[in-house]
Amino acid sequence: MAKAGAGGLTPLRVRAVRAFLEAAGYTAVPGKHKHLKFRHPARPPVLLPLQPQTMLSFSAARQIGAALGYPDAQAFVAAVLTKEQPPAARDA
C-alpha cells in the first residue's frame, strides 16, 4: 500500500493552477511541447499538462510548490484553493 498522497491527485484542476501561476507573474512560453512551460524572471520554470480540465498530480503540485517557495504540496494546494499570493521571490 502506498503512502497517503504519494502518487495520487490533488483537488486542483490544471486550469486553476495556470490562472494562479499567471497571477504570480509567470508567462507561458510559446512552442510545441507536450506540456505548457511557464517562465518567471526570478523563479524556476514550471511545467503543466496541456489539458486544462485534468486534475494536477501530487508530484506536479510538489514540484510547482517548491518552485514558488512553499514548504510542501499541501501548502501549495491550500494557497491555490484560497487564491493566496505566493511567497515573495528570493533574490538570487
Secondary structure, DSSP 8 states (H G I E B T S, - for coil): ---TTSS-EEEEEHHHHHHHHHHTT-EE--S--SEEEEE-SSS--EEEES-TTSEEEHHHHHHHHHHHT-SSHHHHHHHHHHT---------
